[in-house]
Amino acid sequence: MDKSLSSLDWSLVQTILTVAETGSLSEAARQLGLSQPTVGRQIQKAEEVLDVTLFHRQARGFAITPCGASLLPHARTMAEAMRALHLSAAGHSHRLSGPVRITASVFTAHHHLPPIIARIREAEPDISIDLVPSDASENLLYREADIAVRMYRTEQLDIVTKHLGDLSLGVYAAQSYVQRRGRPTSMAELLQHDLVGFDRSDRLLRGLREFGVDAQRDWFATRTDDHGVYLELIRAGCGIGFAQNNVAQRFSDLEQLLPDLPVPGLPLWLAAHEAVRTTPRIRRVWDLLEEGLMPFVS
């Protein structure tokens, strides 16, 4: 083997691939969990080892050279092989200890998971938990997370899923808003009030349309896609909105309106890659997550 090539370890290849895909040192550093100077040094070392120029340095980022582009398919093959290696190794681990990485929406991570994770840590002190609050879909295939708590069923192959049930939703307003504007007694009256909705997400519009209401974005005078902020806008008196019953009922300043309105629930799923689902520590955390989340669903 060429001695120079023996210096091209996986970390350098991973850096080349990440910089090529992001086009910037700063974003690559963020994704890799490294400092920007470290990423820059790794690119420089890779170019020295390979004796080629991989990137053109530009004012607005890094542009891959034709030579660099020709190497990317090989780098992606290495990435796929490393992914398979890690998944296979993780699936054969028999320790009831070590890290487990859980991803969930920011709202779920804030309102549901902390006490559940506290119980997991109490029951299994040798298992450490990394909680990743994210409204993006963390890729279970690439071990960006071991277990995902999701509001939809993933369609990826090789992913094990379990539907825990549905989180019940209701219509809520701040008491200050009700005192100012009154309580609607029907869906028709509800639509005459100030409504809090989503900005770019069409989830609420689709839900209302499935309910038989031809909702339009401009019906909602206040909009946000952040679910935590959405709840706070309702609490502040901006208008009427929808919220998870088990969360909204924790706030004495909120009042449920039209409690008999049959609002569709929000599905709750657990998901994990099948190669690691049976790993003892991941199976244990899965079971404890399921146990902790079940009281919230119907």
C-alpha positions as CSV (number, residue, x, y, z in Angstrom):
1,M,0.0,0.0,0.0
2,D,1.2,3.5,-0.7
3,K,2.3,4.8,2.6
4,S,0.8,8.2,1.9
5,L,-2.6,6.7,1.4
6,S,-2.4,5.0,4.8
7,S,-2.7,8.5,6.2
8,L,-6.1,9.1,4.5
9,D,-8.2,7.8,7.4
10,W,-12.0,7.8,7.4
11,S,-12.3,11.1,9.3
12,L,-10.6,12.9,6.4
13,V,-12.8,11.2,3.8
14,Q,-15.9,12.2,5.9
15,T,-14.7,15.8,6.0
16,I,-14.2,15.9,2.3
17,L,-17.7,14.5,1.7
18,T,-19.3,16.9,4.2
19,V,-17.6,20.0,2.9
20,A,-18.5,19.0,-0.7
21,E,-22.2,18.5,0.3
22,T,-22.5,21.7,2.4
23,G,-20.2,24.0,0.4
24,S,-18.8,25.7,3.5
25,L,-16.3,25.0,6.3
26,S,-18.6,26.5,8.9
27,E,-21.6,24.3,8.1
28,A,-19.4,21.2,7.7
29,A,-17.9,21.9,11.1
30,R,-21.3,22.2,12.7
31,Q,-22.5,18.9,11.2
32,L,-19.2,17.1,12.2
33,G,-19.1,18.6,15.7
34,L,-15.6,20.1,15.0
35,S,-14.2,23.6,14.9
36,Q,-13.9,25.4,11.6
37,P,-10.1,25.6,11.7
38,T,-10.0,21.8,12.4
39,V,-12.1,21.1,9.3
40,G,-9.8,23.5,7.3
41,R,-6.7,21.6,8.4
42,Q,-8.3,18.2,7.6
43,I,-9.1,19.4,4.0
44,Q,-5.5,20.6,3.7
45,K,-4.1,17.3,5.0
46,A,-6.3,15.3,2.6
47,E,-5.1,17.4,-0.4
48,E,-1.5,16.9,0.7
49,V,-2.0,13.1,1.1
50,L,-3.7,12.8,-2.3
51,D,-1.5,15.4,-3.9
52,V,-4.5,17.0,-5.6
53,T,-6.6,20.1,-5.2
54,L,-10.1,19.1,-4.0
55,F,-11.7,22.5,-3.5
56,H,-11.4,26.0,-4.8
57,R,-11.5,28.6,-2.0
58,Q,-14.1,31.2,-2.8
59,A,-15.5,34.2,-1.0
60,R,-18.8,32.5,-0.3
61,G,-17.6,29.0,0.4
62,F,-15.8,26.0,-1.0
63,A,-16.4,24.8,-4.6
64,I,-15.4,21.3,-5.5
65,T,-12.9,20.9,-8.3
66,P,-13.5,18.4,-11.2
67,C,-10.9,16.2,-9.5
68,G,-12.6,16.4,-6.2
69,A,-16.0,15.6,-7.8
70,S,-14.6,12.5,-9.4
71,L,-13.7,11.2,-6.0
72,L,-17.1,11.8,-4.4
73,P,-18.7,8.5,-5.5
74,H,-15.8,6.6,-3.8
75,A,-16.2,8.7,-0.7
76,R,-19.9,7.9,-0.6
77,T,-19.2,4.2,-1.0
78,M,-16.9,4.5,2.0
79,A,-19.6,6.3,4.0
80,E,-22.1,3.6,3.2
81,A,-19.7,0.9,4.3
82,M,-18.9,2.7,7.5
83,R,-22.6,3.1,8.2
84,A,-23.2,-0.6,7.7
85,L,-20.2,-1.4,9.9
86,H,-21.5,0.7,12.8
87,L,-25.1,-0.6,12.5
88,S,-23.8,-4.2,12.4
89,A,-21.6,-3.6,15.5
90,A,-24.3,-1.8,17.4
91,G,-26.8,-4.6,16.7
92,H,-24.4,-7.1,18.3
93,S,-23.7,-5.1,21.5
94,H,-25.0,-6.9,24.6
95,R,-24.2,-4.3,27.1
96,L,-27.1,-2.7,29.1
97,S,-25.0,0.4,29.3
98,G,-23.7,3.2,27.0
99,P,-25.3,6.0,25.1
100,V,-28.7,6.1,23.4
101,R,-29.6,9.0,21.2
102,I,-33.3,10.0,21.0
103,T,-34.8,12.5,18.6
104,A,-38.2,14.1,18.9
105,S,-39.9,17.3,17.9
106,V,-38.9,20.4,19.9
107,F,-42.4,20.5,21.4
108,T,-42.4,16.8,22.4
109,A,-38.8,17.1,23.8
110,H,-39.8,20.1,25.9
111,H,-43.2,19.0,27.2
112,H,-43.2,15.2,27.4
113,L,-39.7,13.7,27.4
114,P,-37.8,15.3,30.4
115,P,-39.6,13.4,33.2
116,I,-39.6,10.2,31.1
117,I,-35.8,10.5,30.6
118,A,-35.4,11.2,34.3
119,R,-37.1,7.9,35.0
120,I,-35.0,6.1,32.4
121,R,-31.8,7.5,34.1
122,E,-33.1,6.4,37.5
123,A,-33.9,2.9,36.3
124,E,-30.8,2.5,34.2
125,P,-28.0,4.7,35.5
126,D,-25.4,3.1,33.2
127,I,-27.3,4.2,30.1
128,S,-26.7,7.8,29.0
129,I,-29.2,9.7,27.0
130,D,-28.6,12.2,24.2
131,L,-31.8,14.1,23.4
132,V,-32.0,15.8,20.0
133,P,-34.9,18.2,19.8
134,S,-35.5,18.7,16.1
135,D,-38.5,19.3,13.8
136,A,-36.4,17.8,11.0
137,S,-36.4,14.1,10.3
138,E,-33.2,12.8,11.8
139,N,-31.9,9.9,9.7
140,L,-32.1,6.6,11.6
141,L,-30.3,4.9,8.8
142,Y,-27.2,6.9,9.4
143,R,-27.3,6.7,13.2
144,E,-28.1,10.4,13.6
145,A,-30.5,9.0,16.3
146,D,-31.1,5.5,17.7
147,I,-34.8,6.1,18.5
148,A,-37.2,8.6,17.1
149,V,-40.4,9.9,18.6
150,R,-42.5,11.0,15.6
151,M,-45.9,12.2,14.7
152,Y,-46.0,10.2,11.5
153,R,-45.0,6.7,10.4
154,T,-41.7,6.6,8.6
155,E,-41.7,5.0,5.2
156,Q,-37.9,4.2,5.1
157,L,-37.0,0.6,4.6
158,D,-35.3,-1.3,7.5
159,I,-37.0,0.9,10.1
160,V,-39.1,-0.7,12.9
161,T,-42.1,1.4,13.9
162,K,-44.8,1.2,16.6
163,H,-47.9,3.3,16.7
164,L,-48.5,4.1,20.4
165,G,-51.8,5.8,19.9
166,D,-53.1,9.3,19.2
167,L,-52.5,12.5,21.2
168,S,-55.9,14.1,21.7
169,L,-56.3,17.7,20.6
170,G,-58.7,20.4,21.6
171,V,-59.6,24.0,20.8
172,Y,-58.2,26.5,23.3
173,A,-58.1,30.2,24.0
174,A,-56.7,32.3,26.8
175,Q,-59.2,33.4,29.5
176,S,-58.2,37.0,28.6
177,Y,-59.3,36.4,25.0
178,V,-62.6,34.8,26.1
179,Q,-63.3,37.7,28.4
180,R,-62.7,40.1,25.6
181,R,-64.3,38.3,22.6
182,G,-66.7,35.7,24.2
183,R,-67.0,32.0,23.8
184,P,-68.0,30.5,20.4
185,T,-70.8,27.9,20.7
186,S,-70.4,26.3,17.3
187,M,-67.8,25.7,14.5
188,A,-69.5,28.5,12.5
189,E,-69.0,31.0,15.4
190,L,-65.5,29.7,16.0
191,L,-64.5,30.7,12.4
192,Q,-65.6,34.3,13.1
193,H,-63.0,34.7,15.8
194,D,-59.3,35.5,15.7
195,L,-57.5,32.3,14.9
196,V,-53.9,31.2,15.5
197,G,-52.4,29.1,12.7
198,F,-49.3,27.8,11.0
199,D,-47.1,29.8,8.6
200,R,-45.5,27.6,6.0
201,S,-46.8,24.3,7.3
202,D,-50.1,23.1,5.8
203,R,-50.8,20.5,8.5
204,L,-53.5,22.6,10.2
205,L,-55.1,23.5,6.9
206,R,-55.2,19.8,5.8
207,G,-56.6,18.8,9.2
208,L,-59.4,21.3,8.9
209,R,-60.2,20.3,5.3
210,E,-60.3,16.6,6.3
211,F,-62.8,17.8,9.0
212,G,-64.9,19.3,6.2
213,V,-63.9,22.9,6.6
214,D,-62.3,24.6,3.5
215,A,-59.7,26.4,5.6
216,Q,-57.5,29.0,3.9
217,R,-54.2,30.5,5.2
218,D,-55.5,34.0,5.4
219,W,-58.2,32.9,7.9
220,F,-55.4,32.9,10.6
221,A,-54.5,36.4,11.8
222,T,-51.5,35.1,13.7
223,R,-49.2,32.4,12.3
224,T,-46.1,30.5,13.3
225,D,-44.6,27.1,12.5
226,D,-42.9,26.8,16.0
227,H,-45.3,24.7,18.1
228,G,-44.0,26.0,21.4
229,V,-44.4,29.6,20.2
230,Y,-47.8,28.7,18.8
231,L,-49.0,27.7,22.3
232,E,-47.6,30.8,23.8
233,L,-49.4,33.0,21.2
234,I,-52.7,31.3,22.3
235,R,-51.8,31.9,26.0
236,A,-51.0,35.6,25.3
237,G,-54.6,36.1,23.9
238,C,-53.7,36.4,20.2
239,G,-56.7,34.1,19.3
240,I,-58.1,30.6,19.3
241,G,-56.0,27.7,18.4
242,F,-55.5,23.9,18.7
243,A,-53.4,22.3,21.3
244,Q,-52.6,18.9,22.8
245,N,-55.1,18.4,25.7
246,N,-52.5,16.9,28.0
247,V,-50.3,19.9,27.6
248,A,-52.9,22.7,27.4
249,Q,-54.6,21.5,30.6
250,R,-51.5,22.2,32.5
251,F,-52.0,26.0,32.1
252,S,-54.7,27.6,34.3
253,D,-54.8,30.6,31.9
254,L,-56.2,28.5,29.1
255,E,-59.8,27.4,28.5
256,Q,-61.0,24.6,26.3
257,L,-63.7,25.7,23.9
258,L,-66.2,23.4,22.2
259,P,-65.0,20.3,24.1
260,D,-67.4,18.1,22.3
261,L,-65.9,19.0,18.9
262,P,-64.5,15.8,17.4
263,V,-61.0,17.1,16.6
264,P,-58.8,14.4,15.0
265,G,-55.9,13.3,17.2
266,L,-52.1,13.5,16.5
267,P,-50.5,10.1,15.9
268,L,-47.5,9.2,18.0
269,W,-44.9,6.7,16.8
270,L,-41.7,5.2,18.0
271,A,-39.1,4.3,15.3
272,A,-35.6,2.7,15.2
273,H,-33.4,0.9,12.7
274,E,-34.0,-2.8,12.8
275,A,-30.3,-3.5,13.2
276,V,-30.1,-1.8,16.5
277,R,-33.7,-2.2,17.8
278,T,-32.9,-5.4,19.6
279,T,-29.6,-4.1,21.1
280,P,-30.3,-4.5,24.9
281,R,-29.8,-0.9,25.9
282,I,-31.8,0.5,23.0
283,R,-34.6,-2.1,23.5
284,R,-34.7,-1.1,27.2
285,V,-34.9,2.6,26.4
286,W,-37.6,1.9,23.8
287,D,-39.6,0.0,26.3
288,L,-39.3,2.8,29.0
289,L,-40.1,5.5,26.4
290,E,-43.2,3.5,25.4
291,E,-44.2,3.1,29.0
292,G,-43.7,6.8,29.7
293,L,-45.6,8.0,26.6
294,M,-48.6,5.7,26.9
295,P,-50.5,7.9,29.5
296,F,-50.6,10.7,26.9
297,V,-52.3,8.8,24.1
298,S,-55.7,7.2,23.6
